[in-house]
Amino acid sequence: MDEQIQEIKQWLVEAGDRIKKHLNEELTVDEKSGRTDLVTNMDRETQKFLIEKIQQTYPDVQILAEESGYNHIETMQGTVFIIDPIDGTLNFVLEKENFCIMLGIYEDGLSKLGFIYDVMQGELYWGGRKLGVYCNDKKLTKPEDKALGEGLVGMNAYMYLHNQYRAQEIGRLSMGIRMSGCAGVELIAILKGAHVGYITNLSPWDYAAGCALLEAFGFCYSRLDGQALTFSGREHFIAGTPKAYKQISELLHFG
């Protein structure tokens, strides 16, 4: 496993360096479902780079990824690499920061390893259930299990604006809400102890890597109805410390 971890870390740093090298060049930007759902040439090139690395090294694994026809698999059985080449593409295009490269490895539906690389901060969060969580080479201490009223909650802007799933009430019970527009950044905030929860609407490549790291700390995650994630299509998603997760789940009537 050590060799695999070092290999993947090198891939992600190289992919991040490629993005930074072209950061100020003109991008080819296309809309997917609408004007705020974007894909760029760098999304596609980063995914192609990572898929080539995976296929050269692990030719028998399945790959689930956001772009270019890799966004569906029939089963999570066997080894599955799940890739988000640029998580937070809108931030990447408009802010040139607050975006991540994410990669998760699952075996027979169970998490093995997760990697979230905050490219512009140069911070690579990685780990798994048997390893703990690291930032670059430093092992992180498990954050305190804080309740909802003791911390901040990351939240999807649309859900908060329209008060879906009692989002505004959850926000009022917390110390405040934050909206970064990047699942990787939000999940890192929980891993660091900066936030106690995250409520949003995600696809598998948005949550796979982060869930592997949440499990390493014994933190909780699920769909908003309390059911297990399906790794198929978009799903309303909740994650947090055990205390905050329990409080939010009780508000949503599945606790």
N, C-alpha and C positions, 0 to 999 in steps of 0.2 A: 504493500500500500504506500510506503514511503516514496518509492520510485514513481508511482503513479501520481502522487500529490505533487512532487517536484516538477514532473513533466507538465501537468496541467497548469500549475502556477506559471511556468515559463511561457506556455501558450498564451495565457491571459495577459501577461505583461507585454509580450510581443504584440498581441492584438491591440492593446491600449496604446503602445508606442506608435503603431501604424495610424491609429485614429488621431493622436495628437499631432503627428507629422502633417496630416492633411486637414487639420482643424480649421484653418483660416482660408482654405481653398473653397471655391464655389462648389456647392453641393448640388447633386441631382435629387430633387425632393418630389415625391409623389404622394398623393392622398390615397388612403385605403378606404375606410368607411366614411370619412368626412374630413373637413379641413383641419381638424385638430388631431387626426389619427394619421400620422405621417410615416413614411419609410424613405430612407435615403440610400444613395449608393454605398455609403459607409456601413449601413446596417447589412446590406447584402454582401459586401466584400468581407466584413468581419465574420459573418456566419459562414461564408464559403471557406475562409481561412481555417476556422475552427473545425468545420466538418471534414475538411481534407486531413487535418491533423488526426482527428479521431479515427477516420476510416483507414488511414495508413497504419495506425498503431493498434486499433481494436476493430478489425474488419467485421466481426460477428455481432457487434452490438446494434441495437436500434437507436435512432436519433429522432428526437422530437424538438423542433425549433420553430421560431416565429415566421420566418420568411421562406419563400421559394419552394413551396410544395412539401415542406417537412412538418407542417402544423397539425398532423393527425397520425396517430398510430392505433392499431386495433387492440393491442394488449400491452400491459405493463410487465408482462412476464419476461424473464431473462434480464439482461443488463440494458438499461436505457440511459443515454446521455440526453439531458434536456438543456437547451441553449436559448438564452436571450442575448443576441449580439450587441444590441444597444438598448438597454432598459431606460426609458425616459427620453425617447427620440425628440419629442417636442422641446425638452430642455436642451438637448444636444444642439438642435438647430437654432434656437433663439437665445439661449443663455451661455452656451459653450461650457457648461458645467452641470453638476447634479444629474449625472447619468452613470450607468454601471454596465459592465459586462457580467453576465451571470451564467453559471454552469452547475447543474446538479447531476449526480449519478444515483440511480435507483436500481435495486436488484429485487426482482419479483415483487414490485410495488412498494418496497421498503427503502427508505433513504440510506445511502451509504456515505456520500460526501456532498458538500455544498461549497461553492465558491462565489463570492460577490466582490467584484473589483470596481471600486470607485476610482475611475481613471484619472480624473483631474486632481484628486487628493493623494493619489499614489498609495491608497490603502486597499489591501487585498485581505478580505475576511474569508476564512476557510475553516473547515473542520467537519465533524460528524459525530454520531452517537458514541463511538468508542474513543474519540479523540479530544473532545472539548471544542472550543472555538478559539481561533487565533486571528490577530490582525498583523499581517506580515509575519514576523518571527516571534511576536509576543503573544503568549497565552493569556486570554482574557479571563478575568474573574467573573463568575456567574453573578449577574445583577441581583439586587435585592428584590424579593417578591412584593412589589408595591401594589396597593389597591388603586382603583380608578381615580379616586380623589386625591391621590398623592403624586400624580404625574400627568404627562402630556399624552395625547392620542393623535396618531396620524390618521388622516381621513381623506376619502375621495370627495372632491369639491362638489360634484353633481349630487352625490348622495346627501351631503350636508345641506346644500342649497334647497333641495326638494324634501328634506327631512325623511328620506327613506330609512326604513328600519330604525326609527326613533333616533336618528343620527344626532339631531340637535340636542335632544335630552341627554344622550351619552356625553356630548361635548360639554354641556352645562355641569354635569357631575364630575368631570375631569378638571384638571388644573388649566386646561386649554387645549385647543386643537391646532394641528399643523398640517399643511398641505404642500408636499414637495413635488408632486407629479412624477415620482420615481419610486417604484416598489422596493428596489434595492436600497435606496437611501432610507426609506421608512423602516425596513427590516433591520438594517444596520443600527438605527436608532434604538430599537428594542434590545438588540444584542449588546449595545454599549450601556444600557440602563438609562438612556436619555428619554425614552418614551416607555409607556406601560402597555400600549395597545395600538392596533392598526385595523381599520375597517375600510373595505374598498371592494372593487370588482376586478378580478384578475383572470388571466389565462395561465395555463400550466407553466410556461416558461417564465412568467412573472413571479411565481411563488415557489417553484421546485427547489432552487438553491437555498433560499431563505428558510424553508421548512426544515431542510436537513440540519441547518444551524440552530434553529429554534429547538429541535429535538435534542440537540447536544446539551442544551441547558435545561431540558425538561419543561420548556415553555409550551403553551397550548396554541392550537390552530385548528380551524375547521371551516366548513361553509357556514353562512349565517343562520342556517336552520339547524346547526349542530351536527349535520351529517359529514361523513368523510369526503374529502375532495376527490373528484373523479378523474382529474388530469385529462379532461376532454371539454373543450369550449371554455367560455368565460363563466366564472362562478363568483357569487358574492362571498367575501372572504373576511374572516376575523382571526386575529392573532394577538397574543399578549402574555403578560405574566399570569400565572395561575389565578391570583386574586382578581386581577382586572378582567380576565377572560370570564371568570365565574360571574362577576357582577354584570357584565354586558350580556352574557347568555341568559341570566335571569330576567333582565329587561326585555330580551327578545323572546322570552317564554319557552326556552328549551333547556334551561339549567336545572 
